[in-house]
Amino acid sequence: MSILVEIIQGLGSIVLGIINVYIWVIIIAALLSFVNPDPFNPIVQFLYRITNPAYMLVRRYVRTNFNGLDLAPLIIVIGLQVLLVLLSALLRAL
């Protein structure tokens, strides 16, 4: 039984790490939107390609544009932080 718990905790730690990396990707993409980078840069294209589906999901349900400022990245980061806290508490309870 303890081997199964350790496997679940290991997989949970991997998921927590992936969520942390995605949070940083969203933060970097949001900061890049302020400087208006070259849209043909492969790194910028990758960042936009990986963050736009999450932005569109949030924008479908919540109005995120306030006076020209898009709050979708902030909503996503807060949601992912809540998810991190819940998953880490769940993993510690095992």
Z-matrix of the N, CA and C atoms (Angstrom, degrees):
N
C 1 1.448
C 2 1.525 1 111.22
N 3 1.336 2 117.33 1 -37.64
C 4 1.460 3 119.05 2 -177.90
C 5 1.528 4 111.63 3 -70.31
N 6 1.332 5 117.18 4 -26.34
C 7 1.461 6 119.40 5 177.48
C 8 1.523 7 109.82 6 -67.50
N 9 1.320 8 116.75 7 -39.52
C 10 1.464 9 121.03 8 178.12
C 11 1.526 10 110.60 9 -64.79
N 12 1.326 11 117.33 10 -40.31
C 13 1.463 12 121.22 11 178.47
C 14 1.523 13 110.42 12 -64.17
N 15 1.333 14 116.40 13 -41.88
C 16 1.466 15 119.71 14 178.95
C 17 1.519 16 112.13 15 -66.05
N 18 1.314 17 118.10 16 -36.92
C 19 1.466 18 121.52 17 176.53
C 20 1.522 19 110.05 18 -65.08
N 21 1.341 20 116.80 19 -44.08
C 22 1.460 21 120.28 20 178.70
C 23 1.521 22 110.53 21 -63.71
N 24 1.333 23 117.76 22 -41.54
C 25 1.458 24 120.52 23 178.66
C 26 1.528 25 111.16 24 -65.84
N 27 1.312 26 117.64 25 -37.54
C 28 1.463 27 120.88 26 177.14
C 29 1.513 28 112.26 27 -64.91
N 30 1.332 29 116.05 28 -45.85
C 31 1.466 30 119.74 29 177.24
C 32 1.526 31 111.13 30 -65.00
N 33 1.319 32 116.36 31 -36.94
C 34 1.461 33 120.17 32 176.64
C 35 1.512 34 111.89 33 -64.37
N 36 1.324 35 116.91 34 -38.43
C 37 1.461 36 120.39 35 177.03
C 38 1.521 37 111.32 36 -64.87
N 39 1.320 38 117.15 37 -36.95
C 40 1.461 39 120.69 38 176.59
C 41 1.524 40 110.12 39 -64.66
N 42 1.329 41 116.98 40 -43.26
C 43 1.464 42 121.12 41 178.67
C 44 1.523 43 110.38 42 -62.79
N 45 1.336 44 117.27 43 -41.92
C 46 1.462 45 120.56 44 177.80
C 47 1.528 46 110.95 45 -62.01
N 48 1.314 47 117.11 46 -39.37
C 49 1.464 48 120.67 47 177.86
C 50 1.519 49 112.02 48 -65.37
N 51 1.319 50 116.51 49 -41.02
C 52 1.471 51 120.27 50 178.73
C 53 1.529 52 110.45 51 -64.71
N 54 1.329 53 116.54 52 -40.25
C 55 1.463 54 119.75 53 177.94
C 56 1.527 55 110.28 54 -63.72
N 57 1.326 56 117.34 55 -41.20
C 58 1.469 57 120.83 56 177.68
C 59 1.529 58 111.45 57 -61.37
N 60 1.313 59 116.58 58 -43.24
C 61 1.468 60 120.16 59 178.96
C 62 1.523 61 110.01 60 -63.67
N 63 1.334 62 117.72 61 -41.15
C 64 1.463 63 120.87 62 -179.99
C 65 1.530 64 111.04 63 -65.59
N 66 1.314 65 116.96 64 -35.48
C 67 1.467 66 119.95 65 175.61
C 68 1.520 67 109.90 66 -60.56
N 69 1.324 68 117.23 67 -44.48
C 70 1.471 69 120.09 68 179.41
C 71 1.521 70 111.77 69 -67.05
N 72 1.322 71 117.15 70 -35.65
C 73 1.470 72 119.89 71 176.67
C 74 1.522 73 110.23 72 -63.18
N 75 1.319 74 117.48 73 -41.43
C 76 1.464 75 120.98 74 178.37
C 77 1.521 76 110.52 75 -64.79
N 78 1.325 77 117.01 76 -42.20
C 79 1.465 78 120.10 77 179.06
C 80 1.521 79 110.72 78 -63.00
N 81 1.319 80 117.74 79 -43.92
C 82 1.468 81 121.20 80 179.87
C 83 1.529 82 110.61 81 -64.75
N 84 1.333 83 117.05 82 -42.91
C 85 1.469 84 119.84 83 179.12
C 86 1.528 85 111.08 84 -64.45
N 87 1.334 86 117.42 85 -37.52
C 88 1.456 87 120.23 86 178.57
C 89 1.528 88 111.03 87 -67.09
N 90 1.317 89 116.42 88 -40.55
C 91 1.466 90 119.28 89 177.90
C 92 1.522 91 111.46 90 -67.48
N 93 1.327 92 117.14 91 -35.70
C 94 1.461 93 120.17 92 177.36
C 95 1.524 94 112.11 93 -65.92
N 96 1.316 95 116.82 94 -29.08
C 97 1.460 96 118.92 95 -179.59
C 98 1.528 97 111.69 96 -67.34
N 99 1.324 98 117.61 97 -21.49
C 100 1.469 99 120.56 98 178.28
C 101 1.524 100 112.40 99 -75.66
N 102 1.344 101 117.87 100 -27.96
C 103 1.466 102 120.60 101 -176.29
C 104 1.519 103 113.02 102 -99.20
N 105 1.331 104 117.96 103 -3.96
C 106 1.455 105 122.95 104 178.06
C 107 1.532 106 112.00 105 53.80
N 108 1.343 107 117.28 106 70.83
C 109 1.465 108 120.92 107 -177.17
C 110 1.524 109 111.98 108 -74.15
N 111 1.322 110 114.45 109 173.38
C 112 1.463 111 121.70 110 177.37
C 113 1.529 112 108.81 111 -64.97
N 114 1.335 113 119.10 112 119.49
C 115 1.468 114 120.32 113 -177.15
C 116 1.527 115 113.68 114 -70.79
N 117 1.325 116 117.81 115 -12.57
C 118 1.461 117 120.46 116 179.70
C 119 1.519 118 112.59 117 -93.24
N 120 1.324 119 117.88 118 -1.98
C 121 1.452 120 121.69 119 175.96
C 122 1.528 121 108.77 120 -68.04
N 123 1.337 122 118.39 121 129.84
C 124 1.468 123 120.14 122 -175.88
C 125 1.528 124 113.32 123 -63.01
N 126 1.316 125 117.53 124 -32.62
C 127 1.466 126 120.17 125 179.14
C 128 1.527 127 109.85 126 -68.35
N 129 1.316 128 116.68 127 -43.22
C 130 1.464 129 121.23 128 178.93
C 131 1.527 130 109.75 129 -64.66
N 132 1.320 131 117.53 130 -41.95
C 133 1.460 132 120.71 131 178.03
C 134 1.518 133 110.94 132 -61.97
N 135 1.334 134 116.60 133 -41.54
C 136 1.463 135 120.44 134 178.80
C 137 1.523 136 110.82 135 -63.29
N 138 1.332 137 117.20 136 -44.58
C 139 1.465 138 120.79 137 -179.49
C 140 1.522 139 111.14 138 -62.79
N 141 1.332 140 117.04 139 -43.54
C 142 1.458 141 120.00 140 179.03
C 143 1.524 142 111.54 141 -67.59
N 144 1.328 143 116.42 142 -37.88
C 145 1.462 144 120.55 143 -179.10
C 146 1.526 145 111.52 144 -66.68
N 147 1.320 146 116.71 145 -32.99
C 148 1.462 147 119.69 146 -177.35
C 149 1.532 148 112.47 147 -86.73
N 150 1.341 149 118.03 148 -21.12
C 151 1.459 150 119.98 149 -178.31
C 152 1.536 151 113.60 150 -101.15
N 153 1.305 152 118.39 151 -26.11
C 154 1.463 153 120.23 152 -176.88
C 155 1.530 154 114.96 153 -60.76
N 156 1.345 155 120.92 154 -36.53
C 157 1.473 156 117.86 155 176.65
C 158 1.528 157 113.26 156 -60.95
N 159 1.326 158 116.93 157 -38.90
C 160 1.467 159 119.56 158 178.01
C 161 1.525 160 110.52 159 -69.02
N 162 1.330 161 116.84 160 -39.43
C 163 1.466 162 119.92 161 177.68
C 164 1.524 163 110.66 162 -61.65
N 165 1.319 164 117.18 163 -44.08
C 166 1.462 165 120.59 164 -178.20
C 167 1.527 166 111.30 165 -65.89
N 168 1.329 167 116.85 166 -35.70
C 169 1.460 168 119.95 167 177.41
C 170 1.520 169 110.82 168 -63.71
N 171 1.322 170 117.44 169 -43.81
C 172 1.466 171 120.71 170 179.31
C 173 1.520 172 110.32 171 -68.81
N 174 1.321 173 117.42 172 -42.31
C 175 1.472 174 121.12 173 -178.50
C 176 1.521 175 112.41 174 -65.82
N 177 1.326 176 117.15 175 -23.88
C 178 1.462 177 120.27 176 179.29
C 179 1.530 178 110.66 177 -68.14
N 180 1.333 179 117.57 178 -33.06
C 181 1.457 180 121.22 179 -174.47
C 182 1.520 181 114.19 180 -106.06
N 183 1.338 182 118.06 181 -22.99
C 184 1.457 183 121.21 182 -175.24
C 185 1.526 184 108.83 183 -130.67
N 186 1.309 185 116.73 184 138.31
C 187 1.462 186 120.23 185 173.54
C 188 1.524 187 107.80 186 -75.53
N 189 1.327 188 117.97 187 117.52
C 190 1.462 189 120.94 188 -172.60
C 191 1.520 190 113.56 189 -111.88
N 192 1.313 191 118.93 190 -5.57
C 193 1.458 192 121.13 191 -177.29
C 194 1.527 193 109.44 192 -96.42
N 195 1.321 194 116.44 193 109.47
C 196 1.456 195 122.19 194 178.80
C 197 1.520 196 109.06 195 -121.07
N 198 1.325 197 115.92 196 109.25
C 199 1.469 198 122.55 197 179.44
C 200 1.527 199 112.35 198 54.74
N 201 1.311 200 116.89 199 41.34
C 202 1.455 201 121.14 200 177.72
C 203 1.514 202 114.55 201 83.27
N 204 1.326 203 118.29 202 -0.02
C 205 1.462 204 122.05 203 179.15
C 206 1.523 205 108.73 204 -106.03
N 207 1.325 206 115.96 205 122.45
C 208 1.460 207 121.04 206 -178.63
C 209 1.522 208 108.98 207 -87.53
N 210 1.315 209 116.88 208 120.24
C 211 1.456 210 121.72 209 -178.29
C 212 1.527 211 113.16 210 -97.75
N 213 1.318 212 118.29 211 7.13
C 214 1.463 213 121.15 212 179.79
C 215 1.526 214 112.35 213 -59.55
N 216 1.344 215 120.20 214 -43.35
C 217 1.467 216 118.24 215 177.94
C 218 1.530 217 112.91 216 -61.34
N 219 1.318 218 116.97 217 -38.24
C 220 1.455 219 120.63 218 179.55
C 221 1.522 220 110.87 219 -65.05
N 222 1.322 221 117.52 220 -42.53
C 223 1.463 222 121.73 221 179.00
C 224 1.522 223 110.42 222 -63.52
N 225 1.329 224 116.72 223 -41.70
C 226 1.461 225 120.74 224 -179.63
C 227 1.523 226 110.69 225 -67.04
N 228 1.317 227 117.72 226 -43.35
C 229 1.463 228 120.66 227 -179.34
C 230 1.528 229 110.44 228 -64.21
N 231 1.321 230 117.69 229 -42.29
C 232 1.462 231 120.06 230 178.36
C 233 1.531 232 110.42 231 -64.03
N 234 1.323 233 117.24 232 -42.79
C 235 1.459 234 120.46 233 177.50
C 236 1.516 235 112.75 234 -62.26
N 237 1.329 236 116.52 235 -41.39
C 238 1.465 237 119.80 236 178.96
C 239 1.530 238 111.38 237 -69.36
N 240 1.324 239 117.59 238 -33.75
C 241 1.464 240 120.25 239 176.34
C 242 1.527 241 110.79 240 -65.20
N 243 1.330 242 116.64 241 -41.04
C 244 1.464 243 120.08 242 176.39
C 245 1.521 244 110.03 243 -62.80
N 246 1.321 245 117.07 244 -42.33
C 247 1.458 246 121.46 245 177.49
C 248 1.528 247 111.44 246 -61.87
N 249 1.330 248 117.21 247 -40.33
C 250 1.460 249 120.92 248 177.16
C 251 1.523 250 111.60 249 -60.89
N 252 1.313 251 116.68 250 -44.85
C 253 1.470 252 120.05 251 -179.79
C 254 1.524 253 110.78 252 -63.43
N 255 1.329 254 116.66 253 -44.08
C 256 1.455 255 119.87 254 -179.25
C 257 1.527 256 111.82 255 -65.53
N 258 1.323 257 116.87 256 -44.28
C 259 1.475 258 119.14 257 -179.66
C 260 1.514 259 112.35 258 -67.46
N 261 1.331 260 117.56 259 -39.12
C 262 1.467 261 119.18 260 179.52
C 263 1.522 262 110.38 261 -67.75
N 264 1.336 263 118.34 262 -37.16
C 265 1.462 264 120.59 263 176.37
C 266 1.528 265 110.61 264 -65.95
N 267 1.309 266 116.86 265 -38.55
C 268 1.460 267 121.19 266 177.95
C 269 1.527 268 111.03 267 -65.51
N 270 1.316 269 116.41 268 -41.87
C 271 1.470 270 119.86 269 179.55
C 272 1.522 271 111.78 270 -67.66
N 273 1.333 272 117.29 271 -36.19
C 274 1.458 273 120.26 272 178.57
C 275 1.530 274 110.95 273 -69.25
N 276 1.328 275 116.96 274 -27.91
C 277 1.464 276 120.61 275 -178.55
C 278 1.532 277 112.16 276 -74.97
N 279 1.308 278 118.12 277 -15.74
C 280 1.463 279 120.54 278 -178.97
C 281 1.511 280 111.74 279 -72.97
